[in-house]
């Protein structure tokens, strides 16, 4: 049994290091999705819908032909408990930030250094965060009301994203502090509003348990080699907050979540402190 666990862990580490090497050899075009959100949509069945993203531009071919695409379903049957992943090591600090209406989502972007996340010894600086509704990742097939993506970038331009899922319930305090700024840029594409100092440590995670896998950006160009960390605990957000994020953009869509993608044999790791039971 112990030997089997060792094989699983070793396989995951080897897989992770291999994919990290592949990621380092790729050019990640931008932390931002496509410049013009009118070039793609989230409406399934439309000419610009998710199933056609890979056909719109040659630079977006990974959206259709990639083998490590995101988001995915975090099914318990494919998860491997990997204690060697260790605690999520991060060190954030307050920094000046702005909110921007990108036409398909609302983004909070830090103008100064807001701290970083360390994965396998690599430092990933926190750059921005944005929201998708409903959630892009699912757990055992269940899609939640909202998903927050904290986007980090390493010195060699590789990307690591921390995702937090939300269900309907009590309001999210961090989002509540930004609501008045989001209202000012509502329905104004490319509009920005200076927020001032924002402390990313105020984002509630509530759990040391997390999922880890190798994937991609969830918007064109769907670049692969992204290190995904999804916090296992599901937080709460109010119905009004979700509505604000959707109504603030002007894409005439009821959602901005990409459908889940094929796993294609990827390993999904789960870290949990050893005193917890799965």
C-alpha positions, 0 to 999 in steps of 0.5 A: 500500500505504501509503495502504491502511494509512493508511485502515485506521488512520484508520478504526479511530481514527475508529471507536474515538473514535466508540464512546468518545463513545457510551460516555461518554453511557451510564450504566454501572450498576456495575463489578459484575455483577447483584447476585443471581447466582441471576438468571442462569446460564451453563448453555446451554439453561436458562431463565436461560442466556446466550441468555436474559439479555436477556429477564430484566430490561429493564435487561439488554436489551443482552445480547440486542439489543446490537451490540458484545457481548463476548467475541469470537473474536480471529481472525487473519483479522479482526485489523488491525495498528495500531502507532499504538495504542502501548505499553500505558501503565499505572502501578500501585502496591500497595494494600489489597485484599479478596477477595470471593465473588460467587457466580459468581466470585471477585473481588479488590477494591482498597480504596485507589488501586492505580494506573491505565491510560491509553487515548487520553489518558483515565485509567482507575483500577484497581478490581478483578479477577476470573477466568472459567473457561474463558476467555471470549475465544478466539483462532482458535476456541481457548478457554483454561483461564482468563481474568483481567479487570482492571477499570478505571473512568474519572472519567466512569464508563466502563470499560476491561478488560485480559484475560489468558488462561491455559493449563494448565501451571505455577502462576500466582504471583500467584494462588498468593499469594491461594489461602489467602484464597480458601479461607477464603471458599469456598462462602460467597456475599458472604463477604469476606476482607481480604488486605492490601496487593496489588501489581498489578504482580506480575500477569505479562503477559509481552508488549507485544503486545495486541488492542484492540476495543470491546465490553461487560461479559460479565455482565448488564447487558452494558453496551456501550462497554467498551474491551477490551485482551487481552494476546496472550501466553497465560500458564500456570495449574495445574489445581489453581488453576483448580479452586479458583476454580471450587469456591470459588463455589456456583453448581453450574456447571462454568464461568462463561464467556459464549459468544462474541458476533457481531463485527458488523463491528467492527475488532479492532486488534493492537499489536506493537512493530515489531521483531516479526513477526505 
